[in-house]
């Protein structure tokens, strides 16, 4: 891989090459990506999608929207710092091509902003509910009517792949979806593979899959433009490591903070576990002078995030050559000097927050809600595709928002669209719709 091609400003449908040195510096193409994501309907729906705690009545508990904004801020800092170092290492990127450190920050910020845009309601239990419907539920009847890869897309429904579909899916009058730059799409693509074939591997890029068969052509076009093809396989864009690190930093620290604010994790744990992350930066006199819990948590959180940013940056720059060669197989924080402390914090969050009775009970409720919605909308979509829709199916289809892709020319695309429609619902919208239908 080469940074010359990895920073491509190309967009879907372009007939001419976009050059960085010809860009308007008051509104760069990469910054346009950020704007388009912010104003998209899919991004706005994140304001009522679960991050960890569904239907929380506490104002300070994070949703997917606030989480995505925070990940974007951290990603922007990481990108700018990395960009500054890379421009010093590869001066032609700036002198000849016109790239600046802020370009790297803008790419990572936009990709980080979109990193959860395809996640279903009710957190990861939403993904599991969709997969369960097709793998073990009534959706099994479609198995023999689809290819193995198409059926696997549904059985292993993946929010990252759905996000790529949302960002790129053409609609009448809107070819190429949001038409983001290929550099931003590349940085978004943390898992550059399809659902099949399964690739047993310890490489972090193989942990999940990043595109549905529906979007394979677009994914391939982006990968070819950016030079992300190696020995017939797709490899991860280097800036995707920074997007991943920004996400890892935020959920490690912020979910822990949410648990403390909810009273599920004792405040004393904050100092006990965070102090090892911030010991190089903490001003003990300043910390002692803070009189209330929100101030103390805010101070420790800021220091902890900065500490992990510096460590992720160090790992990225130290391993840049292996990353460019596609040979770096772990997340940036997996082997960092704070790995043990991060593991301890996540273990507490899992025990006290992710597996708390309140979270588990609401995830069970979400599972039931999505299973019901999937059944009615998938069934209505399939019958409509086969020309056998009854009056009830036609009524259900009237609930689909105008412009939402639904029944298409293949059964696979139709079933996928129905699943993606359910995935697009916010937590409360899914609940309300389930109540009305049942």
N, C-alpha and C positions, 0 to 999 in steps of 0.2 A: 504494500500500500504506500501511497505517496500523498503528502499533505496538499500537493498541487491539485489533485483530483478530489480529495476527501472534502474539500471546502466548496464544492460546486454550488453555484447559485441557480442552477437549472431548475425549472418548474415544468410540470406536466404540460405538454403541448407546445413548448418553446420551439421555434424554428431557428433561432439564432442563439449563439453562446452569450451568456451574461458574464461580463467581466467585472471583477471587484473594483478595479481602478476607475471604472465608468459609473459606479454607483453614486447616488445622491447621499452624501454623508449625514444629511439631516434626517433621513429615513431609509436605513439600509434594508436590503431584501430580507435579511435574517430577522430584523426587527418587525418587518411586515408579517412574518410567520407568527410571531408572538401575538400581534394584534388580531390576526385572523382566528387564532385559537381562542383568545379571550372572548371574542364576540360570537363564537359558535354556540348553537343551542346545546350541543353535547357537553360543552364545558360548563355552561350555566347550570345544567342539571346536577353537577357535582355538589352544589350547595346543599342538597338534601340526599346525599348518598353517604353511607356509613364509611368512616375510616376504620374505627375499631368498635365503637360503642353505638349501636343503633338507637335512634329515638331518644338521645340523651336530652334531659331537661336543663342541663348545665350550659350556660353560654360559652364557657371557655373550652369545651370539649371539641376536638377537631372533627371536621367533615372532610370528605375527599377534596372539596374546594380549597379549604384553608390549608390542608396538607399539600396540595399541588402548588399553591402559591408559595409556600415556604420552601418546598423542594426547588422551585424555580429560582428563588432568591439565592439559595445556597449554590445551586448549579451555575448561576451567573458568576458568582465569585470564583468558583473553581475554574470555570472556563476562561475568565479573564487572566487569572494567575498563570494557568497553563499556557494560554496564548502568548503572554509576555515572554515566558521562558522559551517557547517554541520559535518565536520570531527572532530571538537572539541566536538560537541554534541554526535556524534556516533563514538568514536575512533576506534571501531573494523573495520570500513570501510577501514581505513588506515592500522592499525596494522595487521589485519588478512587477509584482501582481497587485500590490495595494492593500493587502490584508492588514488589519490592526488587531491588537489584543482584544478589543471589545467585540470583534466579530466572533471569536471563539466563545466569549461569554454569552452573546446573543443566541448562538446556535444551541448551546447547552441549556440556556434558560428556556427557550421555546420548546425543546424536546422534553425537558423536565416538566414544564407546565402541562404538557399533553400526556405524561406517562401513565396516568390513571383514567384517561378519558373514555376508555372502553370497558371499564369495570362495571359489572352489574350491581344492582342494589344489594344491600345486606352483606357487603364485604365479600370475602372469598367463599363464603357459604353460598353466595349467589351463583358463582361459577360452578360449584359442585352440584347445585340443584339442577342446572341446565344439563350438565353432563350426565347426571343420574337419570334424568328423564329419558334420554336416548339410549343409555347403556343398559339400564336395568328396569326402566319404567315402560310406559306405553309407547314411547318412541322407538322401541326395538323393532316395531313392525316395518320401519323404513330401511332397515339394514340391508336387505336383499335388493333394494331399489337404488342403492348408491354405491359408488366405488369405495374401496377400503379407506382411502384418504379422506374422501368426503364425509363418510360416516365417523371417522376418527375426529374430524374437526368438531362435530357436534358432541361426541362422547367426551371429549377433553376440552370443552369450550373454554377458551382462553381470552382473558381481558386484554392482553397485549395485542393479540391478533385482531380482536374486535376494534381496538383503538386504531390500528393501521387501516382497517376497512373504513372507519368513520372519517379518518383524515383524507383518504384517497378515493372514496367511492364516487364515481360519476353519476350525475343525475341530469335530467333534461335541463339544458341551459347552464349547467354547472359541471363541465367536464373536468375530471381530476379532483373532485371534491374541494378541499380548501386550497389546493394548489400550493402546498408548501415547498420550499426549496428542498432539493434532494439531500443537501447536507443536513438539514434539520430532520428529515425523515430517516436518514442514516443513523443519526445520533439517537433517535427514538427507538430504533430497531435493536433492542437488547438481545433478542433471541432470533438470530437469522436462520431460521429453518421452518419447515412445515411440520404438521402433526405426524406425518409419516415420511420417510421411514424413521422408526425409533433409532436413536443414536446413543447407545450406552456409553457414557462418557462422564468424566469428572469436570469437564470444562464448564465454566459458569454459563457460557452462551448456549449450552445444550440443556439447561435445566427445564426450560419450557419451550413453546414454539411461538413464532412471531407473526405468522400470516396464515390465513385460510387459503385453501385451494382456489377459492373465488378470486383472490387477489394475487395469485402467483405471478402473473404477467407483470403487474405493476411493481411488485417486490423485486423481480428479476431486473426490470429496467432501472430501478434505483441502484441496485447493487452493481450492475454493469457500469453505470455512469460514475460511480464513486470508486470503482476498483475493488469491490468487496467479494471477489470471486477468486478462490484459490483451489487448484486441483479439482475443479468441478463442484466445490462446496462454497456456500456463503460463509463469510467470516464477519466478525463484529467490527463496526466502526469504532475507532479509538475513543471518540468523544462519548460513545455509549457507556464507557466505563465511568466517566465523570457524572453522567446522568444517574447511573446506578448508585454511585457513591453518595450523591446528594440525597437520593431517596433513603439509602441506608442510614445516613447521618440523622435525617429528620425523624424517621420512625423509631430509631434507637433512643434518641433524646426526648422527642416530643411525646411519644406514647407513654414513656416513663413519667414525664411531667403531668400528663393527663391523669395518670393513676394516682399521683400525689394530690392533685387538685380535687379529685373525687373522694379522697380519703381512703382509697383502697391500698395505697402504699404509704407507710409512715414517712413524714417529712425527714426524719433523721436519716433515712436511706439516701436522700438526695446528696447530703454532704458525704456520707460514707462511701457511696459508689461513684459520684461525679468528681469528687476531689482528686481522684487519681488521674482523671482526664485533664484537669485544669491546674494542676500543681505548678506548672511552668508559667502560668499567667495570672493566678489569683492574687489579688491584693487583700490580704487577711484583715487589715484595718478597715478597708472599705466594706468587706463582707460583714464584719462584726457590727458595723454602724447601721446596717439595714434592719429596719424594725419589724417588717411584716413578711409573711411567707411569700406573697407574690413577688416582692422585690428580690428576695433571696433566690427564689427559683429562677427568675428572669436573668439575674446576674450569672448564676451557675450555668444556665442553659446557653447563654451567649458565649461564655468562655469555652464550654464543652464543644459547641458547634465549631467555633473557630479552631480549636485544637484538632478536631477531626478533619476539618478542611485542609489544614496544613499537612496532616499526615497523609491524607488521600492524594494531595498534590505531590508530595514527596514520592509516594509509591508509583504514581503515574509517570513522573519524569524519570525515575530510576529504571523503570521497566518499559520505557517508550519504544525501544527497538523491538523487544519481544511482542509488544502490543501491535506494532505495525506489521510484524511478520505473522500475526495471527496465532502466536504461540503462548500468549499469557492467559492462563486458564482459570484464574480466580478473580473474585471481586477485589477492588483495591484495598478494602479494609480487612479482608480475610487474613492477611499475613502481616498486618501492621503491628506496631509495638503496643497498641492499645487493644489488641484482639481479645485478650482475656477479660479486660474490663467491659468491653462491649458485650461479650457473651454473658457476663454476670448480669448486666443491666437488662438484656433481652430475656434472660431466664426469669427474672423477677416480674417483668411485664407479662410474660406468658402466664405465669402462675397467678398473679394478682389481678391482671386486667383481661387478657385474651381468653382465659379459661374461667373467668368469674361467672357466677350463676346468672347475673343479669345479662351479660353478653351472650352466654350459651343459650339462654331461654329465648332471647330475641332472634338469635340466628336460627333456632328451630322454627320460630314463627315465620321468619323470612323464607326458609326452605319450603314450608307448606304453601305460602303465598305464591312463590314463583312456580312451584309444581302445578298448582291449579291454573295459573295464567298461561303457562306453557301449553298445557293440554288443550285449552280452548282455542288459543290462537294458532298453534301449530296444526291442530285438526282443521280449523277453518281455512287456513292457508292451503293445506294439502288438498282438501276437497275442492276448493276454488281452482287450484291448478289443474285438477282432473276434470273440471267442468261439472262437478257434482255438488256444488254449494247449495245448502238448504237455506231457508229464510233466516234461521238463527245465525248461520255463518255470515250471511250478508249484513245482518245487524251488527255483528261483532266487528266486521271490517269497516263499518262506519265510525268505529272508535279509533281507528288508526289515524294519527295526525296527517294532514295533507302534506304530500311530498315525501313521506316515509317509504323507502323501498320495501316492497312486500312480495306480491306474486310476480314471479319472473318466468323466463323461458325454460328453466330447468327445475326439477323437483328439489335438487340440492340447494340451489340459490333461494328458492322459496322457503324451504325449511330453515335455512341459515338466516334469512331476513326476519322470519317470525321470531327466531331465538334472539336475534340482535334487537328487535323491537322490545321484547320483554327486558333485555339487558339494559336498554336505554332509559327505562323508567326510574324515577327517583324512589326512595324508600316509601315515602308517604303516598305517592301516586300509585305504586304497586299495591299497597294496602287498600287504598280507596277503590281501585279498579277491581280487586279481588272481592271486596265486599259487595260491590254493585252486581258483579256477575254471579256470585254465589249467595 
